[in-house]
Amino acid sequence: MDKPKISVHKFSSCDGCQVQILSLEEELLQLADRVDIAFFAEATSRMDPGPYAVSFVEGSVSTPHEIERIKHIRDISDLVVSIGACGQSGGLQALRNWGDLTYYLNDFYTEPEHIDALPQSTAFHEHIVVDWEVPGCPPDQGQLKYVINSVLSGVKPNLPSEAVCLQCKRDGNVCVLVSQDQPCMGPITRTGCGALCPHQERDCYGCFGPQGGGNIDALGRRFNGAGLTPADVVSRLRLIYSWAEPFRGASLRWEKGAPDAPLPPQPHKHGGMRS
């Protein structure tokens, strides 16, 4: 019986998501016994044109050619799985969506006329139907293994969608927002990283994207009351997942000023707010 063909494709990105797959090491070798890795430029020179049982795609769509590529991959793949923040929301490069592409091209390139870029960096789901998405910048290796094994076994993956705060509570972390007034994004950020930053007594930066159920404006007012300006709140929302809702909409509201009166600062034992 022929093994199912899988492929891994890079779009506009830093390659970090592919490195996470390669870092699976022994698990990746075991995977190679179960499937036929037909296309994975980061790992092998083999470039089978397809069709594929499963295609894993990472990066964002930021050029006209990439629109054509992702549509072609969708056409020749039974399943498409998006990996990482870039594929899910446009990633860090979506920061350009808030400005003027012409300005960036002229300011950073000596021959901007040779750069064929779209005005915005966008997620795969804005161009094709994506079967599953794995969040994170970078994605968690445990979640990657789980999703890969689930998909290959014909099982629908079920990733956690709770807030980072719940992970901190289970692990016994002291809340850096309450105790140190650090502008922690944990209350509105999806878990999956293992609360890596709070474990080091640092605030969460929202690397796994919006959790969906948190009150973003209330958290913004908490930041505002502790010393951050509305512009600082916008900067917190416009990081890795700046183009993802509801971060995107909230940042637009805060760009016009604080939506409501700020919450009063809370007593704490340590230093002030870090923007």
C-alpha positions as CSV (number, residue, x, y, z in Angstrom):
1,M,0.0,0.0,0.0
2,D,1.4,3.4,-1.0
3,K,2.1,5.8,1.8
4,P,0.2,9.1,1.8
5,K,2.1,12.0,0.3
6,I,2.6,15.1,2.4
7,S,4.2,18.4,1.6
8,V,5.5,21.5,3.5
9,H,5.5,24.9,1.7
10,K,7.0,28.2,2.7
11,F,5.5,31.5,1.9
12,S,6.6,35.0,3.3
13,S,8.1,34.1,6.6
14,C,11.2,33.7,8.7
15,D,11.2,29.9,8.3
16,G,10.7,29.5,12.1
17,C,7.7,27.2,11.6
18,Q,9.6,24.9,9.4
19,V,12.5,24.8,11.9
20,Q,10.0,23.7,14.5
21,I,9.1,20.8,12.3
22,L,12.7,19.9,11.7
23,S,13.4,20.2,15.5
24,L,11.0,17.3,16.0
25,E,14.1,15.2,15.1
26,E,13.3,11.5,16.1
27,E,9.6,12.1,15.7
28,L,10.2,13.4,12.2
29,L,12.2,10.3,11.3
30,Q,9.3,8.1,12.6
31,L,6.9,10.2,10.6
32,A,9.0,9.5,7.5
33,D,8.2,5.8,8.0
34,R,4.5,6.5,7.9
35,V,4.3,9.0,5.0
36,D,6.0,9.9,1.8
37,I,7.5,13.4,2.3
38,A,7.1,14.6,-1.3
39,F,8.0,18.3,-0.9
40,F,9.8,20.0,1.9
41,A,12.5,22.4,0.6
42,E,13.9,23.0,4.1
43,A,14.6,19.3,4.6
44,T,15.1,17.6,1.2
45,S,15.9,18.4,-2.4
46,R,12.9,16.3,-3.5
47,M,10.2,18.4,-5.1
48,D,7.3,16.1,-6.2
49,P,4.7,18.3,-7.9
50,G,1.8,16.5,-6.2
51,P,-1.0,15.7,-5.7
52,Y,-0.7,15.5,-1.9
53,A,-2.8,13.9,0.8
54,V,-1.9,16.7,3.2
55,S,-0.1,20.0,2.6
56,F,1.3,22.0,5.5
57,V,1.7,25.7,4.6
58,E,3.5,28.4,6.6
59,G,4.1,32.1,6.1
60,S,1.8,34.8,4.8
61,V,0.5,35.8,1.4
62,S,2.3,39.0,0.4
63,T,2.9,38.8,-3.4
64,P,0.7,38.1,-6.4
65,H,2.6,34.9,-7.1
66,E,1.9,33.6,-3.6
67,I,-1.8,34.0,-4.3
68,E,-1.4,31.7,-7.3
69,R,0.8,29.3,-5.4
70,I,-1.6,28.8,-2.4
71,K,-4.6,28.3,-4.7
72,H,-2.6,25.7,-6.7
73,I,-1.6,23.9,-3.5
74,R,-5.3,23.9,-2.4
75,D,-6.3,22.4,-5.8
76,I,-3.8,19.5,-5.5
77,S,-4.2,18.7,-1.8
78,D,-6.8,16.7,0.0
79,L,-6.2,18.6,3.2
80,V,-4.4,22.0,3.9
81,V,-3.1,22.8,7.3
82,S,-1.8,26.3,8.1
83,I,1.1,26.4,10.6
84,G,2.0,29.5,12.6
85,A,0.9,33.1,13.2
86,C,1.8,34.3,9.7
87,G,-0.5,31.8,8.0
88,Q,-3.2,32.5,10.5
89,S,-3.2,36.3,10.5
90,G,-0.5,37.7,8.3
91,G,2.1,37.7,11.0
92,L,4.7,40.4,11.9
93,Q,4.8,41.4,8.2
94,A,1.2,42.4,8.5
95,L,2.4,45.5,10.4
96,R,2.9,47.0,7.0
97,N,-0.9,46.8,6.5
98,W,-1.2,49.7,8.9
99,G,1.0,52.0,6.7
100,D,1.7,52.9,3.1
101,L,3.5,50.1,1.1
102,T,4.9,52.7,-1.4
103,Y,6.6,54.5,1.5
104,Y,8.2,51.3,2.8
105,L,9.4,50.2,-0.7
106,N,11.0,53.6,-1.4
107,D,12.5,53.9,2.0
108,F,14.1,50.4,2.3
109,Y,14.9,49.4,-1.3
110,T,17.3,51.0,-3.7
111,E,15.3,49.7,-6.7
112,P,11.7,49.4,-5.4
113,E,10.4,49.0,-9.0
114,H,11.7,45.5,-8.9
115,I,9.6,44.5,-5.8
116,D,6.3,42.9,-6.7
117,A,4.4,43.0,-3.4
118,L,0.8,43.2,-2.4
119,P,-0.5,46.2,-0.4
120,Q,-1.2,43.8,2.5
121,S,0.2,40.7,4.1
122,T,-2.7,38.3,4.6
123,A,-3.6,34.9,6.0
124,F,-4.2,31.8,3.9
125,H,-7.9,31.6,4.8
126,E,-8.4,34.9,3.1
127,H,-7.6,33.2,-0.2
128,I,-8.5,29.5,0.2
129,V,-10.4,27.1,2.4
130,V,-8.0,25.9,5.2
131,D,-8.9,22.7,6.9
132,W,-7.0,23.4,10.2
133,E,-4.8,26.1,11.7
134,V,-2.0,25.7,14.2
135,P,-1.4,29.0,16.0
136,G,1.8,30.4,17.5
137,C,5.0,32.3,16.7
138,P,6.5,29.8,16.6
139,P,4.0,26.9,17.0
140,D,4.4,24.6,20.0
141,Q,6.2,21.4,19.0
142,G,3.7,19.3,21.1
143,Q,0.8,20.9,19.3
144,L,2.5,20.3,15.9
145,K,3.0,16.6,16.7
146,Y,-0.5,16.3,17.9
147,V,-2.0,17.9,14.8
148,I,0.2,16.0,12.4
149,N,-0.6,12.7,14.0
150,S,-4.3,13.5,14.2
151,V,-4.6,14.6,10.5
152,L,-2.7,11.5,9.3
153,S,-5.0,9.3,11.5
154,G,-8.1,10.9,10.1
155,V,-9.0,12.5,13.4
156,K,-10.1,16.1,13.8
157,P,-7.6,18.0,15.9
158,N,-8.9,19.8,19.0
159,L,-6.4,22.4,20.2
160,P,-7.0,24.3,23.5
161,S,-8.6,27.7,23.1
162,E,-8.5,28.9,26.7
163,A,-6.5,32.0,27.9
164,V,-2.9,31.9,29.0
165,C,-4.1,33.0,32.4
166,L,-5.5,29.5,33.1
167,Q,-2.2,27.9,32.3
168,C,-0.5,30.3,34.8
169,K,-3.0,29.4,37.5
170,R,-2.5,25.7,37.0
171,D,1.3,26.1,37.1
172,G,1.2,28.4,40.2
173,N,2.7,31.5,38.4
174,V,2.4,34.8,40.3
175,C,0.4,37.1,38.0
176,V,2.8,39.7,36.7
177,L,-0.1,42.0,35.7
178,V,-1.4,42.1,39.3
179,S,1.9,42.0,41.2
180,Q,4.1,44.1,39.0
181,D,1.8,46.0,36.7
182,Q,3.5,44.5,33.6
183,P,1.3,44.9,30.5
184,C,0.6,41.2,30.2
185,M,-1.6,40.0,27.3
186,G,-2.3,36.7,29.0
187,P,-6.0,37.4,29.7
188,I,-6.8,37.8,26.0
189,T,-4.2,35.5,24.4
190,R,-4.8,31.9,23.5
191,T,-2.8,29.3,25.4
192,G,-0.4,26.8,23.8
193,C,3.0,28.2,24.6
194,G,3.0,26.8,28.2
195,A,2.9,30.3,29.6
196,L,6.6,30.6,28.7
197,C,7.0,34.3,29.4
198,P,5.1,34.5,32.7
199,H,7.2,31.5,33.9
200,Q,10.1,33.9,33.5
201,E,8.3,36.7,35.3
202,R,7.7,38.5,32.1
203,D,4.5,39.6,30.5
204,C,2.8,37.7,27.7
205,Y,3.2,39.3,24.2
206,G,0.3,37.5,22.6
207,C,2.4,35.1,20.5
208,F,-0.5,32.6,20.1
209,G,-3.1,35.2,19.0
210,P,-6.4,36.3,20.4
211,Q,-8.3,33.9,22.7
212,G,-11.6,35.3,21.5
213,G,-13.4,35.6,24.8
214,G,-11.4,38.2,26.7
215,N,-12.5,41.8,27.2
216,I,-9.7,43.6,25.3
217,D,-11.0,47.1,26.0
218,A,-11.1,46.4,29.8
219,L,-7.6,45.1,29.7
220,G,-6.5,48.2,27.7
221,R,-8.1,50.4,30.4
222,R,-6.2,48.4,33.0
223,F,-3.0,49.2,31.1
224,N,-4.0,52.8,30.7
225,G,-4.8,53.2,34.4
226,A,-1.3,51.9,35.2
227,G,0.5,54.4,33.0
228,L,0.3,53.3,29.4
229,T,-1.0,55.8,26.9
230,P,-3.6,54.8,24.3
231,A,-0.7,54.7,21.8
232,D,1.1,52.3,24.0
233,V,-2.0,50.1,24.2
234,V,-2.2,50.1,20.4
235,S,1.5,49.0,20.2
236,R,0.7,46.1,22.5
237,L,-2.2,45.0,20.2
238,R,-0.2,45.5,17.0
239,L,2.5,42.9,17.4
240,I,2.5,39.4,16.0
241,Y,-1.2,39.1,15.5
242,S,-1.9,42.7,14.7
243,W,-4.2,41.9,11.7
244,A,-6.3,39.3,13.6
245,E,-9.6,40.1,15.0
246,P,-10.4,41.1,17.7
247,F,-6.9,42.6,18.2
248,R,-7.3,44.5,15.0
249,G,-10.6,46.2,15.8
250,A,-9.6,47.0,19.3
251,S,-6.4,48.7,18.2
252,L,-8.5,50.9,15.9
253,R,-10.6,51.9,18.8
254,W,-7.6,52.7,21.0
255,E,-6.0,54.6,18.1
256,K,-8.8,57.1,18.6
257,G,-8.2,57.3,22.3
258,A,-9.2,55.3,25.4
259,P,-12.7,53.9,24.7
260,D,-13.8,54.5,28.3
261,A,-12.4,56.0,31.4
262,P,-9.2,54.2,32.6
263,L,-9.4,51.8,35.5
264,P,-7.5,53.1,38.6
265,P,-4.0,51.8,39.2
266,Q,-3.8,48.8,41.4
267,P,-1.5,48.6,44.4
268,H,1.7,46.5,43.8
269,K,5.0,45.8,45.4
270,H,7.4,46.2,42.5
271,G,8.3,48.6,39.7
272,G,6.1,50.4,37.2
273,M,4.6,49.4,33.9
274,R,6.9,48.3,31.1
275,S,5.6,49.3,27.6
